[in-house]
Amino acid sequence: MMVQAMVEADLDQIAALEQQIYPFPWTRGNFLDSLNAGHACWLVREDKCVVAYAIVMQVLDEVHLLNISVVPSLQNSGRGTALLLHLFEVARTQGGARMFLEVRSGNFLAQQLYVRHGFIQIGQRRGYYPAHESREDAVVMAREL
């Protein structure tokens, strides 16, 4: 597994994967905005295909995991864990002290992954995510780096 920096040429493939993974996906423009803002944008490529990606925003010592995704056929294969560990290491080397994230309240598999890696729930954002019927709450989690 090779983690590398995302570049604009990757965005069409990433946006297509995002459409497969989520009912309310980020757009290509959202990813481009993250690149242009200087956020840390990473991807995992296997056999020339993107299989996972992540977007991280760091401000001083606070790190916010904005998006981490693995293609559906490879979820629960360790790629998300490997990418998350990479993000921890990069954040620490850049002075990060604490990582935050939001996750859908109904996404129990992702919450379990985060708990296994030291995240704890620190709050909740009511109606944070779009849903097919109204909105879905976000669980806010944090982990010391």
C-alpha positions in Angstrom: 0.0 0.0 0.0 1.4 3.3 -1.1 0.2 6.6 0.4 0.9 9.7 -1.7 -0.2 13.3 -2.0 -3.3 14.0 -3.9 -3.0 16.2 -7.0 -5.6 17.9 -9.1 -5.3 15.2 -11.8 -6.6 12.7 -9.3 -9.9 14.5 -8.6 -12.0 13.0 -11.4 -11.3 9.5 -10.1 -11.7 10.5 -6.5 -15.0 12.3 -7.2 -16.3 9.2 -9.0 -15.4 7.0 -6.0 -17.0 9.5 -3.6 -20.2 9.0 -5.6 -20.0 5.2 -5.1 -19.3 5.5 -1.3 -21.8 8.1 0.0 -25.4 9.0 -0.6 -24.4 12.7 -0.1 -20.9 12.9 -1.6 -18.4 15.6 -1.7 -18.2 17.2 -5.2 -15.1 17.5 -7.3 -15.2 21.2 -6.4 -15.1 20.3 -2.7 -11.9 18.4 -3.2 -10.4 21.1 -5.4 -11.2 23.7 -2.7 -9.3 21.5 -0.2 -6.3 21.3 -2.4 -6.4 25.0 -3.1 -6.7 25.8 0.6 -3.5 23.8 1.3 -5.2 21.1 3.3 -3.3 17.8 3.5 -4.9 15.6 0.8 -3.7 12.0 0.6 -4.6 9.0 -1.4 -3.8 5.3 -1.5 -3.2 3.8 -5.0 -3.1 0.1 -5.8 -2.5 -1.1 -9.3 -2.8 2.5 -10.6 -6.3 2.8 -9.0 -7.2 5.0 -6.1 -8.6 2.8 -3.3 -8.7 5.3 -0.4 -8.2 8.9 0.3 -8.3 11.5 3.1 -8.4 15.2 3.6 -7.0 16.8 6.8 -7.0 20.5 7.8 -4.4 21.6 10.4 -4.5 24.9 12.2 -1.7 25.3 14.7 -1.8 22.1 16.8 -5.4 21.2 16.0 -6.0 18.7 13.2 -9.4 18.2 11.7 -10.1 15.0 9.7 -12.5 16.2 7.1 -12.8 13.1 4.9 -11.4 9.6 5.0 -12.8 7.0 2.6 -12.1 3.5 1.3 -13.8 2.0 -1.8 -16.7 -0.2 -0.7 -15.1 -3.5 -2.0 -12.0 -2.9 0.2 -13.6 -1.6 3.4 -12.7 -3.6 6.5 -9.4 -4.7 4.8 -7.1 -2.6 6.9 -6.6 0.2 4.4 -8.6 2.7 6.4 -6.5 1.9 9.5 -3.2 2.2 7.6 -4.3 5.5 6.1 -5.4 6.8 9.6 -2.1 5.8 11.1 -0.3 7.7 8.3 -2.4 10.8 9.1 -1.5 10.6 12.8 2.2 10.4 12.0 2.1 13.3 9.5 0.1 15.4 11.9 2.5 14.7 14.8 5.5 15.7 12.6 3.8 19.0 11.8 3.1 19.8 15.4 -0.4 18.4 15.7 -1.5 17.7 19.3 -5.1 16.6 18.9 -7.2 15.3 16.0 -11.0 16.0 15.7 -13.6 14.6 13.4 -17.3 14.3 12.8 -19.0 11.1 11.8 -22.6 10.3 11.1 -24.4 9.1 14.2 -25.6 6.1 12.2 -22.2 5.1 10.9 -21.4 2.5 13.6 -18.5 0.8 11.6 -16.6 4.1 11.3 -17.2 5.0 14.9 -15.8 1.6 15.9 -12.7 2.2 13.8 -12.2 5.5 15.4 -12.7 4.2 19.0 -10.1 1.4 18.2 -7.6 4.1 17.4 -8.1 6.2 20.5 -10.9 8.6 19.6 -13.5 9.4 22.2 -16.8 11.2 21.7 -16.7 14.8 22.9 -19.9 16.1 21.6 -22.7 16.0 19.0 -23.8 18.3 16.3 -27.6 18.1 15.7 -28.7 18.0 12.1 -25.2 18.3 10.8 -25.5 15.9 7.8 -28.0 15.8 5.0 -30.2 12.7 5.0 -32.9 11.3 2.8 -35.5 12.3 5.4 -34.5 15.6 7.1 -31.0 15.7 8.6 -28.7 13.3 10.6 -26.7 14.2 13.7 -22.9 14.1 13.8 -20.9 12.5 16.6 -17.9 14.7 17.3 -14.8 12.7 18.3 -11.2 13.6 19.3 -7.9 11.9 19.9 -4.7 13.1 21.4 -1.8 12.7 19.0 
